[in-house]
Amino acid sequence: MVRGIRGATTVEYDEELLILKATEELAVKMLEENEVDPEDIISVLISTTLDITSAFPAKAVRSIEGWKYVPVMCTHEMDVVGSMPFCIRILMHVNTDATQQSIQHVYHNNAVNLRPDLQKG
């Protein structure tokens, strides 16, 4: 079965190290929370708001052990007035036996406000 796992985080400002660190932390947590092995990742789509321009977030996940051959692509989010600034979103497609309801979507920093309905606590 293929499932999608969503995640999002924010950074305080557009700076390469902040972007890479936040992206790696989010991706690792998404795997941990869902007990997914990198070998079971089909693909990863990472989007950023238009105010993030100093780094490709995909660079961060490609350096994680076991991720060398995972297909990763970066893109920009739609530029909607009033949307959350400095936001990085990840959509990870994985092979899993987990049910849709048991998937743990992960939101860090200000991104917790994006989908409070998905927060499990």
MODELLER restraints for C-alpha pairs under 7 A, 6 or more apart:
rsr = mdl.restraints
at = mdl.atoms
rsr.add(forms.Gaussian(group=physical.xy_distance, feature=features.Distance(at['CA:1:A'], at['CA:95:A']), mean=5.57, stdev=0.5))
rsr.add(forms.Gaussian(group=physical.xy_distance, feature=features.Distance(at['CA:1:A'], at['CA:96:A']), mean=5.59, stdev=0.5))
rsr.add(forms.Gaussian(group=physical.xy_distance, feature=features.Distance(at['CA:1:A'], at['CA:97:A']), mean=6.03, stdev=0.5))
rsr.add(forms.Gaussian(group=physical.xy_distance, feature=features.Distance(at['CA:2:A'], at['CA:93:A']), mean=6.59, stdev=0.5))
rsr.add(forms.Gaussian(group=physical.xy_distance, feature=features.Distance(at['CA:2:A'], at['CA:94:A']), mean=5.50, stdev=0.5))
rsr.add(forms.Gaussian(group=physical.xy_distance, feature=features.Distance(at['CA:2:A'], at['CA:95:A']), mean=4.66, stdev=0.5))
rsr.add(forms.Gaussian(group=physical.xy_distance, feature=features.Distance(at['CA:2:A'], at['CA:96:A']), mean=6.16, stdev=0.5))
rsr.add(forms.Gaussian(group=physical.xy_distance, feature=features.Distance(at['CA:3:A'], at['CA:93:A']), mean=5.69, stdev=0.5))
rsr.add(forms.Gaussian(group=physical.xy_distance, feature=features.Distance(at['CA:3:A'], at['CA:94:A']), mean=5.47, stdev=0.5))
rsr.add(forms.Gaussian(group=physical.xy_distance, feature=features.Distance(at['CA:3:A'], at['CA:95:A']), mean=6.48, stdev=0.5))
rsr.add(forms.Gaussian(group=physical.xy_distance, feature=features.Distance(at['CA:3:A'], at['CA:96:A']), mean=6.71, stdev=0.5))
rsr.add(forms.Gaussian(group=physical.xy_distance, feature=features.Distance(at['CA:4:A'], at['CA:91:A']), mean=6.43, stdev=0.5))
rsr.add(forms.Gaussian(group=physical.xy_distance, feature=features.Distance(at['CA:4:A'], at['CA:92:A']), mean=5.50, stdev=0.5))
rsr.add(forms.Gaussian(group=physical.xy_distance, feature=features.Distance(at['CA:4:A'], at['CA:93:A']), mean=4.55, stdev=0.5))
rsr.add(forms.Gaussian(group=physical.xy_distance, feature=features.Distance(at['CA:4:A'], at['CA:94:A']), mean=6.36, stdev=0.5))
rsr.add(forms.Gaussian(group=physical.xy_distance, feature=features.Distance(at['CA:5:A'], at['CA:91:A']), mean=5.75, stdev=0.5))
rsr.add(forms.Gaussian(group=physical.xy_distance, feature=features.Distance(at['CA:5:A'], at['CA:92:A']), mean=5.07, stdev=0.5))
rsr.add(forms.Gaussian(group=physical.xy_distance, feature=features.Distance(at['CA:5:A'], at['CA:93:A']), mean=6.43, stdev=0.5))
rsr.add(forms.Gaussian(group=physical.xy_distance, feature=features.Distance(at['CA:5:A'], at['CA:103:A']), mean=6.71, stdev=0.5))
rsr.add(forms.Gaussian(group=physical.xy_distance, feature=features.Distance(at['CA:5:A'], at['CA:105:A']), mean=5.74, stdev=0.5))
rsr.add(forms.Gaussian(group=physical.xy_distance, feature=features.Distance(at['CA:6:A'], at['CA:90:A']), mean=5.80, stdev=0.5))
rsr.add(forms.Gaussian(group=physical.xy_distance, feature=features.Distance(at['CA:6:A'], at['CA:91:A']), mean=4.80, stdev=0.5))
rsr.add(forms.Gaussian(group=physical.xy_distance, feature=features.Distance(at['CA:6:A'], at['CA:92:A']), mean=6.48, stdev=0.5))
rsr.add(forms.Gaussian(group=physical.xy_distance, feature=features.Distance(at['CA:6:A'], at['CA:105:A']), mean=5.02, stdev=0.5))
rsr.add(forms.Gaussian(group=physical.xy_distance, feature=features.Distance(at['CA:6:A'], at['CA:106:A']), mean=6.52, stdev=0.5))
rsr.add(forms.Gaussian(group=physical.xy_distance, feature=features.Distance(at['CA:7:A'], at['CA:26:A']), mean=6.90, stdev=0.5))
rsr.add(forms.Gaussian(group=physical.xy_distance, feature=features.Distance(at['CA:7:A'], at['CA:30:A']), mean=6.97, stdev=0.5))
rsr.add(forms.Gaussian(group=physical.xy_distance, feature=features.Distance(at['CA:7:A'], at['CA:89:A']), mean=5.75, stdev=0.5))
rsr.add(forms.Gaussian(group=physical.xy_distance, feature=features.Distance(at['CA:7:A'], at['CA:90:A']), mean=5.03, stdev=0.5))
rsr.add(forms.Gaussian(group=physical.xy_distance, feature=features.Distance(at['CA:7:A'], at['CA:91:A']), mean=6.54, stdev=0.5))
rsr.add(forms.Gaussian(group=physical.xy_distance, feature=features.Distance(at['CA:7:A'], at['CA:105:A']), mean=5.63, stdev=0.5))
rsr.add(forms.Gaussian(group=physical.xy_distance, feature=features.Distance(at['CA:7:A'], at['CA:106:A']), mean=4.57, stdev=0.5))
rsr.add(forms.Gaussian(group=physical.xy_distance, feature=features.Distance(at['CA:7:A'], at['CA:107:A']), mean=5.35, stdev=0.5))
rsr.add(forms.Gaussian(group=physical.xy_distance, feature=features.Distance(at['CA:8:A'], at['CA:88:A']), mean=5.53, stdev=0.5))
rsr.add(forms.Gaussian(group=physical.xy_distance, feature=features.Distance(at['CA:8:A'], at['CA:89:A']), mean=4.19, stdev=0.5))
rsr.add(forms.Gaussian(group=physical.xy_distance, feature=features.Distance(at['CA:8:A'], at['CA:90:A']), mean=5.99, stdev=0.5))
rsr.add(forms.Gaussian(group=physical.xy_distance, feature=features.Distance(at['CA:8:A'], at['CA:106:A']), mean=6.65, stdev=0.5))
rsr.add(forms.Gaussian(group=physical.xy_distance, feature=features.Distance(at['CA:8:A'], at['CA:107:A']), mean=4.90, stdev=0.5))
rsr.add(forms.Gaussian(group=physical.xy_distance, feature=features.Distance(at['CA:8:A'], at['CA:108:A']), mean=6.30, stdev=0.5))
rsr.add(forms.Gaussian(group=physical.xy_distance, feature=features.Distance(at['CA:8:A'], at['CA:111:A']), mean=5.72, stdev=0.5))
rsr.add(forms.Gaussian(group=physical.xy_distance, feature=features.Distance(at['CA:9:A'], at['CA:22:A']), mean=6.87, stdev=0.5))
rsr.add(forms.Gaussian(group=physical.xy_distance, feature=features.Distance(at['CA:9:A'], at['CA:26:A']), mean=6.99, stdev=0.5))
rsr.add(forms.Gaussian(group=physical.xy_distance, feature=features.Distance(at['CA:9:A'], at['CA:87:A']), mean=5.82, stdev=0.5))
rsr.add(forms.Gaussian(group=physical.xy_distance, feature=features.Distance(at['CA:9:A'], at['CA:88:A']), mean=5.36, stdev=0.5))
rsr.add(forms.Gaussian(group=physical.xy_distance, feature=features.Distance(at['CA:9:A'], at['CA:89:A']), mean=6.55, stdev=0.5))
rsr.add(forms.Gaussian(group=physical.xy_distance, feature=features.Distance(at['CA:9:A'], at['CA:107:A']), mean=5.84, stdev=0.5))
rsr.add(forms.Gaussian(group=physical.xy_distance, feature=features.Distance(at['CA:9:A'], at['CA:108:A']), mean=4.64, stdev=0.5))
rsr.add(forms.Gaussian(group=physical.xy_distance, feature=features.Distance(at['CA:9:A'], at['CA:109:A']), mean=5.69, stdev=0.5))
rsr.add(forms.Gaussian(group=physical.xy_distance, feature=features.Distance(at['CA:9:A'], at['CA:110:A']), mean=6.74, stdev=0.5))
rsr.add(forms.Gaussian(group=physical.xy_distance, feature=features.Distance(at['CA:9:A'], at['CA:111:A']), mean=5.00, stdev=0.5))
rsr.add(forms.Gaussian(group=physical.xy_distance, feature=features.Distance(at['CA:10:A'], at['CA:86:A']), mean=5.45, stdev=0.5))
rsr.add(forms.Gaussian(group=physical.xy_distance, feature=features.Distance(at['CA:10:A'], at['CA:87:A']), mean=4.38, stdev=0.5))
rsr.add(forms.Gaussian(group=physical.xy_distance, feature=features.Distance(at['CA:10:A'], at['CA:88:A']), mean=5.91, stdev=0.5))
rsr.add(forms.Gaussian(group=physical.xy_distance, feature=features.Distance(at['CA:10:A'], at['CA:109:A']), mean=5.79, stdev=0.5))
rsr.add(forms.Gaussian(group=physical.xy_distance, feature=features.Distance(at['CA:10:A'], at['CA:110:A']), mean=5.90, stdev=0.5))
rsr.add(forms.Gaussian(group=physical.xy_distance, feature=features.Distance(at['CA:10:A'], at['CA:111:A']), mean=6.00, stdev=0.5))
rsr.add(forms.Gaussian(group=physical.xy_distance, feature=features.Distance(at['CA:11:A'], at['CA:18:A']), mean=6.39, stdev=0.5))
rsr.add(forms.Gaussian(group=physical.xy_distance, feature=features.Distance(at['CA:11:A'], at['CA:19:A']), mean=6.54, stdev=0.5))
rsr.add(forms.Gaussian(group=physical.xy_distance, feature=features.Distance(at['CA:11:A'], at['CA:86:A']), mean=5.57, stdev=0.5))
rsr.add(forms.Gaussian(group=physical.xy_distance, feature=features.Distance(at['CA:11:A'], at['CA:87:A']), mean=6.70, stdev=0.5))
rsr.add(forms.Gaussian(group=physical.xy_distance, feature=features.Distance(at['CA:12:A'], at['CA:86:A']), mean=6.84, stdev=0.5))
rsr.add(forms.Gaussian(group=physical.xy_distance, feature=features.Distance(at['CA:13:A'], at['CA:86:A']), mean=6.42, stdev=0.5))
rsr.add(forms.Gaussian(group=physical.xy_distance, feature=features.Distance(at['CA:14:A'], at['CA:51:A']), mean=6.88, stdev=0.5))
rsr.add(forms.Gaussian(group=physical.xy_distance, feature=features.Distance(at['CA:14:A'], at['CA:52:A']), mean=5.30, stdev=0.5))
rsr.add(forms.Gaussian(group=physical.xy_distance, feature=features.Distance(at['CA:14:A'], at['CA:53:A']), mean=6.77, stdev=0.5))
rsr.add(forms.Gaussian(group=physical.xy_distance, feature=features.Distance(at['CA:14:A'], at['CA:54:A']), mean=6.26, stdev=0.5))
rsr.add(forms.Gaussian(group=physical.xy_distance, feature=features.Distance(at['CA:15:A'], at['CA:54:A']), mean=5.96, stdev=0.5))
rsr.add(forms.Gaussian(group=physical.xy_distance, feature=features.Distance(at['CA:16:A'], at['CA:54:A']), mean=5.38, stdev=0.5))
rsr.add(forms.Gaussian(group=physical.xy_distance, feature=features.Distance(at['CA:16:A'], at['CA:55:A']), mean=5.11, stdev=0.5))
rsr.add(forms.Gaussian(group=physical.xy_distance, feature=features.Distance(at['CA:19:A'], at['CA:55:A']), mean=6.87, stdev=0.5))
rsr.add(forms.Gaussian(group=physical.xy_distance, feature=features.Distance(at['CA:19:A'], at['CA:57:A']), mean=6.40, stdev=0.5))
rsr.add(forms.Gaussian(group=physical.xy_distance, feature=features.Distance(at['CA:20:A'], at['CA:57:A']), mean=5.71, stdev=0.5))
rsr.add(forms.Gaussian(group=physical.xy_distance, feature=features.Distance(at['CA:20:A'], at['CA:60:A']), mean=4.93, stdev=0.5))
rsr.add(forms.Gaussian(group=physical.xy_distance, feature=features.Distance(at['CA:23:A'], at['CA:57:A']), mean=6.08, stdev=0.5))
rsr.add(forms.Gaussian(group=physical.xy_distance, feature=features.Distance(at['CA:23:A'], at['CA:60:A']), mean=6.31, stdev=0.5))
rsr.add(forms.Gaussian(group=physical.xy_distance, feature=features.Distance(at['CA:24:A'], at['CA:60:A']), mean=5.38, stdev=0.5))
rsr.add(forms.Gaussian(group=physical.xy_distance, feature=features.Distance(at['CA:24:A'], at['CA:61:A']), mean=5.58, stdev=0.5))
rsr.add(forms.Gaussian(group=physical.xy_distance, feature=features.Distance(at['CA:30:A'], at['CA:105:A']), mean=6.94, stdev=0.5))
rsr.add(forms.Gaussian(group=physical.xy_distance, feature=features.Distance(at['CA:30:A'], at['CA:106:A']), mean=5.98, stdev=0.5))
rsr.add(forms.Gaussian(group=physical.xy_distance, feature=features.Distance(at['CA:31:A'], at['CA:37:A']), mean=6.94, stdev=0.5))
rsr.add(forms.Gaussian(group=physical.xy_distance, feature=features.Distance(at['CA:33:A'], at['CA:104:A']), mean=6.05, stdev=0.5))
rsr.add(forms.Gaussian(group=physical.xy_distance, feature=features.Distance(at['CA:34:A'], at['CA:103:A']), mean=6.38, stdev=0.5))
rsr.add(forms.Gaussian(group=physical.xy_distance, feature=features.Distance(at['CA:34:A'], at['CA:104:A']), mean=5.94, stdev=0.5))
rsr.add(forms.Gaussian(group=physical.xy_distance, feature=features.Distance(at['CA:38:A'], at['CA:66:A']), mean=5.69, stdev=0.5))
rsr.add(forms.Gaussian(group=physical.xy_distance, feature=features.Distance(at['CA:38:A'], at['CA:67:A']), mean=6.02, stdev=0.5))
rsr.add(forms.Gaussian(group=physical.xy_distance, feature=features.Distance(at['CA:40:A'], at['CA:94:A']), mean=5.57, stdev=0.5))
rsr.add(forms.Gaussian(group=physical.xy_distance, feature=features.Distance(at['CA:40:A'], at['CA:95:A']), mean=5.19, stdev=0.5))
rsr.add(forms.Gaussian(group=physical.xy_distance, feature=features.Distance(at['CA:41:A'], at['CA:70:A']), mean=6.74, stdev=0.5))
rsr.add(forms.Gaussian(group=physical.xy_distance, feature=features.Distance(at['CA:41:A'], at['CA:93:A']), mean=6.04, stdev=0.5))
rsr.add(forms.Gaussian(group=physical.xy_distance, feature=features.Distance(at['CA:41:A'], at['CA:94:A']), mean=4.38, stdev=0.5))
rsr.add(forms.Gaussian(group=physical.xy_distance, feature=features.Distance(at['CA:41:A'], at['CA:95:A']), mean=6.42, stdev=0.5))
rsr.add(forms.Gaussian(group=physical.xy_distance, feature=features.Distance(at['CA:42:A'], at['CA:70:A']), mean=6.97, stdev=0.5))
rsr.add(forms.Gaussian(group=physical.xy_distance, feature=features.Distance(at['CA:42:A'], at['CA:93:A']), mean=5.32, stdev=0.5))
rsr.add(forms.Gaussian(group=physical.xy_distance, feature=features.Distance(at['CA:42:A'], at['CA:94:A']), mean=5.22, stdev=0.5))
rsr.add(forms.Gaussian(group=physical.xy_distance, feature=features.Distance(at['CA:42:A'], at['CA:95:A']), mean=6.91, stdev=0.5))
rsr.add(forms.Gaussian(group=physical.xy_distance, feature=features.Distance(at['CA:43:A'], at['CA:70:A']), mean=6.15, stdev=0.5))
rsr.add(forms.Gaussian(group=physical.xy_distance, feature=features.Distance(at['CA:43:A'], at['CA:71:A']), mean=4.93, stdev=0.5))
rsr.add(forms.Gaussian(group=physical.xy_distance, feature=features.Distance(at['CA:43:A'], at['CA:72:A']), mean=5.97, stdev=0.5))
rsr.add(forms.Gaussian(group=physical.xy_distance, feature=features.Distance(at['CA:43:A'], at['CA:92:A']), mean=6.07, stdev=0.5))
rsr.add(forms.Gaussian(group=physical.xy_distance, feature=features.Distance(at['CA:43:A'], at['CA:93:A']), mean=5.36, stdev=0.5))
rsr.add(forms.Gaussian(group=physical.xy_distance, feature=features.Distance(at['CA:44:A'], at['CA:71:A']), mean=6.30, stdev=0.5))
rsr.add(forms.Gaussian(group=physical.xy_distance, feature=features.Distance(at['CA:44:A'], at['CA:72:A']), mean=4.75, stdev=0.5))
rsr.add(forms.Gaussian(group=physical.xy_distance, feature=features.Distance(at['CA:44:A'], at['CA:73:A']), mean=6.45, stdev=0.5))
rsr.add(forms.Gaussian(group=physical.xy_distance, feature=features.Distance(at['CA:44:A'], at['CA:90:A']), mean=6.90, stdev=0.5))
rsr.add(forms.Gaussian(group=physical.xy_distance, feature=features.Distance(at['CA:44:A'], at['CA:91:A']), mean=5.77, stdev=0.5))
rsr.add(forms.Gaussian(group=physical.xy_distance, feature=features.Distance(at['CA:44:A'], at['CA:92:A']), mean=4.48, stdev=0.5))
rsr.add(forms.Gaussian(group=physical.xy_distance, feature=features.Distance(at['CA:44:A'], at['CA:93:A']), mean=6.24, stdev=0.5))
rsr.add(forms.Gaussian(group=physical.xy_distance, feature=features.Distance(at['CA:45:A'], at['CA:72:A']), mean=5.91, stdev=0.5))
rsr.add(forms.Gaussian(group=physical.xy_distance, feature=features.Distance(at['CA:45:A'], at['CA:73:A']), mean=5.06, stdev=0.5))
rsr.add(forms.Gaussian(group=physical.xy_distance, feature=features.Distance(at['CA:45:A'], at['CA:74:A']), mean=6.05, stdev=0.5))
rsr.add(forms.Gaussian(group=physical.xy_distance, feature=features.Distance(at['CA:45:A'], at['CA:90:A']), mean=5.80, stdev=0.5))
rsr.add(forms.Gaussian(group=physical.xy_distance, feature=features.Distance(at['CA:45:A'], at['CA:91:A']), mean=5.18, stdev=0.5))
rsr.add(forms.Gaussian(group=physical.xy_distance, feature=features.Distance(at['CA:45:A'], at['CA:92:A']), mean=6.45, stdev=0.5))
rsr.add(forms.Gaussian(group=physical.xy_distance, feature=features.Distance(at['CA:46:A'], at['CA:73:A']), mean=6.09, stdev=0.5))
rsr.add(forms.Gaussian(group=physical.xy_distance, feature=features.Distance(at['CA:46:A'], at['CA:74:A']), mean=4.74, stdev=0.5))
rsr.add(forms.Gaussian(group=physical.xy_distance, feature=features.Distance(at['CA:46:A'], at['CA:75:A']), mean=6.33, stdev=0.5))
rsr.add(forms.Gaussian(group=physical.xy_distance, feature=features.Distance(at['CA:46:A'], at['CA:89:A']), mean=5.60, stdev=0.5))
rsr.add(forms.Gaussian(group=physical.xy_distance, feature=features.Distance(at['CA:46:A'], at['CA:90:A']), mean=4.53, stdev=0.5))
rsr.add(forms.Gaussian(group=physical.xy_distance, feature=features.Distance(at['CA:46:A'], at['CA:91:A']), mean=6.42, stdev=0.5))
rsr.add(forms.Gaussian(group=physical.xy_distance, feature=features.Distance(at['CA:47:A'], at['CA:74:A']), mean=5.54, stdev=0.5))
rsr.add(forms.Gaussian(group=physical.xy_distance, feature=features.Distance(at['CA:47:A'], at['CA:75:A']), mean=4.69, stdev=0.5))
rsr.add(forms.Gaussian(group=physical.xy_distance, feature=features.Distance(at['CA:47:A'], at['CA:76:A']), mean=4.95, stdev=0.5))
rsr.add(forms.Gaussian(group=physical.xy_distance, feature=features.Distance(at['CA:47:A'], at['CA:77:A']), mean=5.67, stdev=0.5))
rsr.add(forms.Gaussian(group=physical.xy_distance, feature=features.Distance(at['CA:47:A'], at['CA:88:A']), mean=5.80, stdev=0.5))
rsr.add(forms.Gaussian(group=physical.xy_distance, feature=features.Distance(at['CA:47:A'], at['CA:89:A']), mean=5.15, stdev=0.5))
rsr.add(forms.Gaussian(group=physical.xy_distance, feature=features.Distance(at['CA:47:A'], at['CA:90:A']), mean=6.52, stdev=0.5))
rsr.add(forms.Gaussian(group=physical.xy_distance, feature=features.Distance(at['CA:48:A'], at['CA:75:A']), mean=6.56, stdev=0.5))
rsr.add(forms.Gaussian(group=physical.xy_distance, feature=features.Distance(at['CA:48:A'], at['CA:76:A']), mean=4.87, stdev=0.5))
rsr.add(forms.Gaussian(group=physical.xy_distance, feature=features.Distance(at['CA:48:A'], at['CA:77:A']), mean=5.59, stdev=0.5))
rsr.add(forms.Gaussian(group=physical.xy_distance, feature=features.Distance(at['CA:48:A'], at['CA:87:A']), mean=5.63, stdev=0.5))
rsr.add(forms.Gaussian(group=physical.xy_distance, feature=features.Distance(at['CA:48:A'], at['CA:88:A']), mean=4.51, stdev=0.5))
rsr.add(forms.Gaussian(group=physical.xy_distance, feature=features.Distance(at['CA:48:A'], at['CA:89:A']), mean=6.24, stdev=0.5))
rsr.add(forms.Gaussian(group=physical.xy_distance, feature=features.Distance(at['CA:49:A'], at['CA:76:A']), mean=5.67, stdev=0.5))
rsr.add(forms.Gaussian(group=physical.xy_distance, feature=features.Distance(at['CA:49:A'], at['CA:77:A']), mean=5.14, stdev=0.5))
rsr.add(forms.Gaussian(group=physical.xy_distance, feature=features.Distance(at['CA:49:A'], at['CA:85:A']), mean=6.45, stdev=0.5))
rsr.add(forms.Gaussian(group=physical.xy_distance, feature=features.Distance(at['CA:49:A'], at['CA:86:A']), mean=5.90, stdev=0.5))
rsr.add(forms.Gaussian(group=physical.xy_distance, feature=features.Distance(at['CA:49:A'], at['CA:87:A']), mean=5.55, stdev=0.5))
rsr.add(forms.Gaussian(group=physical.xy_distance, feature=features.Distance(at['CA:49:A'], at['CA:88:A']), mean=6.84, stdev=0.5))
rsr.add(forms.Gaussian(group=physical.xy_distance, feature=features.Distance(at['CA:50:A'], at['CA:76:A']), mean=6.09, stdev=0.5))
rsr.add(forms.Gaussian(group=physical.xy_distance, feature=features.Distance(at['CA:50:A'], at['CA:77:A']), mean=6.92, stdev=0.5))
rsr.add(forms.Gaussian(group=physical.xy_distance, feature=features.Distance(at['CA:50:A'], at['CA:79:A']), mean=6.83, stdev=0.5))
rsr.add(forms.Gaussian(group=physical.xy_distance, feature=features.Distance(at['CA:51:A'], at['CA:85:A']), mean=6.96, stdev=0.5))
rsr.add(forms.Gaussian(group=physical.xy_distance, feature=features.Distance(at['CA:51:A'], at['CA:86:A']), mean=5.97, stdev=0.5))
rsr.add(forms.Gaussian(group=physical.xy_distance, feature=features.Distance(at['CA:52:A'], at['CA:86:A']), mean=6.05, stdev=0.5))
rsr.add(forms.Gaussian(group=physical.xy_distance, feature=features.Distance(at['CA:56:A'], at['CA:74:A']), mean=6.88, stdev=0.5))
rsr.add(forms.Gaussian(group=physical.xy_distance, feature=features.Distance(at['CA:58:A'], at['CA:72:A']), mean=6.18, stdev=0.5))
rsr.add(forms.Gaussian(group=physical.xy_distance, feature=features.Distance(at['CA:58:A'], at['CA:73:A']), mean=6.64, stdev=0.5))
rsr.add(forms.Gaussian(group=physical.xy_distance, feature=features.Distance(at['CA:58:A'], at['CA:74:A']), mean=6.39, stdev=0.5))
rsr.add(forms.Gaussian(group=physical.xy_distance, feature=features.Distance(at['CA:61:A'], at['CA:67:A']), mean=6.77, stdev=0.5))
rsr.add(forms.Gaussian(group=physical.xy_distance, feature=features.Distance(at['CA:62:A'], at['CA:68:A']), mean=5.48, stdev=0.5))
rsr.add(forms.Gaussian(group=physical.xy_distance, feature=features.Distance(at['CA:105:A'], at['CA:118:A']), mean=6.65, stdev=0.5))
